[in-house]
Amino acid sequence: MMSFDFSARAGAQGRSDENLGEAPAFGVLQARMGHERPGKRSRLARFAARFVVPGAQGVAGLLLFAAASLFPGQAAAAPRLTLQSGGISRSAVVVEHERLKLRRRPLVIVLHPKAAGPRGHRHSRFEEIAESSKPVFLYPEALGAEWPVAAGPDADRDVKFLRDLVDHFVGEGVADPRKIYLIGESSGGVFAFRAVCSGVGRPIAALATLGAAMPADLASCAPPPLAFIAIDHVGDPRTPIQGGVARTGDLAFNALPADATLSIFARSASCGAKREERPLTERDARGAPRVHGAILSYSGCKMAVELVQLERSGGGPAPGHMLGRSGEGGGAPAPEFGVSHKVWEFLKRSGA
């Protein structure tokens, strides 16, 4: 049988990581759920029960959860899932609202940049924005805090990790295999391109990359049909729109031009030959423009394919910090462009 460890730290949605406390023991958690009707298991117990399965039925290896208590009206807690993938212990933060009905739901996988980490990336506000649709949010943890951007054993290892995670949540009846979504920022976005081109065992319904260029060695990639949005900063030397040498943290690689990347996904979505460009301007409450940029897309697509090119006009999400504390969360000044809202609106249009 798989075991549980409730001594690790776990964060509640909407709380900063600095305020995280030690999770009480499982028996204490059950006792605190005394408001529930006799004969009913606590919400945490029901959550845990979905993952307590014989080892032969689950993903190979040990499964651990660190969970905070769920009080009435409180946001969902964020347990940590740990599993064996390729002989290595790997972890992910899981955010799942209580399921009112036993039904499969969208699985949204968020790949963090090096600076944020999975818990820091929860400040992206995706959970708050998407609360009504109740998806499952999964924040996998990269080994060494950064996702691999180059082809090779490390990338193959991490693609397998994503496959194992997807297989687990689909196999447990939690995730809808038709609604797997992938979001990646910086190195997480670069690795997301590799994961989509390699495949994660189930079709990806939509991919969103933020401040991430597609590696040039993926130029012949023929991804399955999926919705795609990329949000990039014009003039960011680390992610050059025109292609060439790109950087994420300490890693460098040769990148495709942004419009060439858009063309790859346009072909997979059976888009027409006509490319469209429309201006992007968001205004504040006084009507003053806050962002100037452009949205590139193609006509006649079976699913949406967009490239958002941001031009900074003071303040707002800095290159490399589109999500998290430097952008829309953690009490930072409001950004020019609502990146989290834009991404979530796109995923919603794609069925999330």
Solvent accessible surface area in square Angstrom, and as a share of the most:
residue,aa,sasa,rsa
1,M,168,0.75
2,M,15,0.07
3,S,54,0.35
4,F,54,0.22
5,D,61,0.32
6,F,27,0.11
7,S,74,0.48
8,A,41,0.32
9,R,113,0.41
10,A,1,0.01
11,G,2,0.02
12,A,3,0.02
13,Q,22,0.10
14,G,84,0.81
15,R,92,0.34
16,S,33,0.21
17,D,36,0.19
18,E,123,0.55
19,N,102,0.52
20,L,14,0.07
21,G,39,0.38
22,E,117,0.52
23,A,11,0.09
24,P,32,0.20
25,A,60,0.47
26,F,69,0.29
27,G,46,0.44
28,V,64,0.37
29,L,2,0.01
30,Q,84,0.37
31,A,77,0.60
32,R,116,0.42
33,M,9,0.04
34,G,64,0.62
35,H,103,0.46
36,E,40,0.18
37,R,168,0.61
38,P,138,0.87
39,G,87,0.83
40,K,111,0.47
41,R,134,0.49
42,S,8,0.05
43,R,40,0.15
44,L,8,0.04
45,A,8,0.07
46,R,72,0.26
47,F,20,0.08
48,A,8,0.07
49,A,40,0.31
50,R,49,0.18
51,F,0,0.00
52,V,53,0.30
53,V,21,0.12
54,P,61,0.38
55,G,38,0.36
56,A,106,0.82
57,Q,131,0.58
58,G,18,0.18
59,V,24,0.14
60,A,74,0.57
61,G,39,0.38
62,L,81,0.40
63,L,4,0.02
64,L,49,0.24
65,F,4,0.02
66,A,2,0.02
67,A,2,0.01
68,A,13,0.10
69,S,13,0.08
70,L,24,0.12
71,F,76,0.32
72,P,86,0.54
73,G,89,0.86
74,Q,71,0.31
75,A,37,0.29
76,A,9,0.07
77,A,8,0.06
78,A,0,0.00
79,P,6,0.04
80,R,61,0.22
81,L,1,0.00
82,T,13,0.08
83,L,4,0.02
84,Q,59,0.26
85,S,3,0.02
86,G,53,0.51
87,G,71,0.69
88,I,66,0.33
89,S,62,0.40
90,R,4,0.01
91,S,22,0.14
92,A,0,0.00
93,V,0,0.00
94,V,0,0.00
95,V,0,0.00
96,E,9,0.04
97,H,13,0.06
98,E,68,0.31
99,R,30,0.11
100,L,156,0.77
101,K,146,0.62
102,L,156,0.78
103,R,122,0.45
104,R,104,0.38
105,R,3,0.01
106,P,11,0.07
107,L,0,0.00
108,V,0,0.00
109,I,1,0.01
110,V,1,0.01
111,L,0,0.00
112,H,3,0.01
113,P,10,0.07
114,K,86,0.36
115,A,89,0.69
116,A,36,0.28
117,G,17,0.16
118,P,17,0.11
119,R,29,0.11
120,G,12,0.11
121,H,1,0.00
122,R,32,0.12
123,H,28,0.13
124,S,0,0.00
125,R,77,0.28
126,F,0,0.00
127,E,5,0.02
128,E,99,0.45
129,I,40,0.20
130,A,1,0.01
131,E,83,0.37
132,S,107,0.69
133,S,26,0.17
134,K,55,0.23
135,P,0,0.00
136,V,0,0.00
137,F,1,0.00
138,L,0,0.00
139,Y,1,0.00
140,P,0,0.00
141,E,40,0.18
142,A,12,0.09
143,L,65,0.32
144,G,73,0.70
145,A,48,0.37
146,E,23,0.11
147,W,0,0.00
148,P,18,0.11
149,V,6,0.03
150,A,61,0.48
151,A,71,0.55
152,G,26,0.25
153,P,114,0.72
154,D,77,0.40
155,A,4,0.03
156,D,97,0.50
157,R,64,0.23
158,D,0,0.00
159,V,5,0.03
160,K,85,0.36
161,F,0,0.00
162,L,1,0.00
163,R,87,0.32
164,D,19,0.10
165,L,1,0.00
166,V,0,0.00
167,D,61,0.31
168,H,6,0.03
169,F,1,0.00
170,V,9,0.05
171,G,61,0.59
172,E,34,0.15
173,G,22,0.21
174,V,0,0.00
175,A,0,0.00
176,D,12,0.06
177,P,40,0.25
178,R,185,0.68
179,K,70,0.30
180,I,0,0.00
181,Y,1,0.00
182,L,1,0.01
183,I,0,0.00
184,G,0,0.00
185,E,1,0.00
186,S,19,0.12
187,S,1,0.01
188,G,0,0.00
189,G,0,0.00
190,V,0,0.00
191,F,0,0.00
192,A,0,0.00
193,F,1,0.00
194,R,14,0.05
195,A,0,0.00
196,V,5,0.03
197,C,37,0.22
198,S,65,0.42
199,G,28,0.27
200,V,3,0.02
201,G,56,0.54
202,R,78,0.29
203,P,89,0.56
204,I,8,0.04
205,A,25,0.19
206,A,0,0.00
207,L,0,0.00
208,A,0,0.00
209,T,0,0.00
210,L,0,0.00
211,G,11,0.10
212,A,4,0.03
213,A,10,0.07
214,M,1,0.00
215,P,1,0.01
216,A,27,0.21
217,D,90,0.47
218,L,22,0.11
219,A,52,0.40
220,S,107,0.69
221,C,18,0.11
222,A,95,0.74
223,P,9,0.06
224,P,65,0.41
225,P,84,0.53
226,L,1,0.01
227,A,1,0.01
228,F,1,0.00
229,I,0,0.00
230,A,5,0.04
231,I,0,0.00
232,D,6,0.03
233,H,7,0.03
234,V,69,0.39
235,G,67,0.64
236,D,10,0.05
237,P,111,0.70
238,R,104,0.38
239,T,10,0.06
240,P,14,0.09
241,I,38,0.19
242,Q,138,0.61
243,G,10,0.09
244,G,30,0.29
245,V,95,0.55
246,A,2,0.01
247,R,127,0.46
248,T,6,0.04
249,G,53,0.51
250,D,120,0.62
251,L,66,0.33
252,A,55,0.42
253,F,24,0.10
254,N,93,0.48
255,A,5,0.04
256,L,22,0.11
257,P,48,0.30
258,A,13,0.10
259,D,60,0.31
260,A,35,0.27
261,T,9,0.05
262,L,1,0.00
263,S,31,0.20
264,I,8,0.04
265,F,0,0.00
266,A,5,0.04
267,R,156,0.57
268,S,17,0.11
269,A,0,0.00
270,S,59,0.38
271,C,24,0.14
272,G,32,0.30
273,A,106,0.82
274,K,138,0.59
275,R,106,0.39
276,E,71,0.32
277,E,118,0.53
278,R,107,0.39
279,P,116,0.73
280,L,19,0.09
281,T,57,0.33
282,E,64,0.29
283,R,151,0.55
284,D,36,0.19
285,A,116,0.90
286,R,215,0.79
287,G,34,0.33
288,A,43,0.33
289,P,63,0.40
290,R,78,0.28
291,V,2,0.01
292,H,82,0.36
293,G,14,0.13
294,A,16,0.12
295,I,10,0.05
296,L,9,0.04
297,S,11,0.07
298,Y,37,0.14
299,S,34,0.22
300,G,67,0.64
301,C,35,0.21
302,K,158,0.67
303,M,60,0.27
304,A,33,0.25
305,V,3,0.02
306,E,10,0.04
307,L,2,0.01
308,V,0,0.00
309,Q,28,0.12
310,L,4,0.02
311,E,85,0.38
312,R,115,0.42
313,S,60,0.39
314,G,54,0.52
315,G,50,0.48
316,G,21,0.20
317,P,3,0.02
318,A,32,0.25
319,P,29,0.18
320,G,23,0.22
321,H,75,0.33
322,M,1,0.00
323,L,8,0.04
324,G,3,0.03
325,R,98,0.36
326,S,57,0.37
327,G,1,0.01
328,E,17,0.08
329,G,8,0.08
330,G,52,0.50
331,G,83,0.80
332,A,35,0.27
333,P,119,0.75
334,A,71,0.55
335,P,20,0.12
336,E,13,0.06
337,F,2,0.01
338,G,20,0.19
339,V,0,0.00
340,S,0,0.00
341,H,72,0.32
342,K,30,0.13
343,V,0,0.00
344,W,11,0.04
345,E,100,0.45
346,F,0,0.00
347,L,0,0.00
348,K,89,0.38
349,R,143,0.52
350,S,29,0.19
351,G,33,0.32
352,A,13,0.10
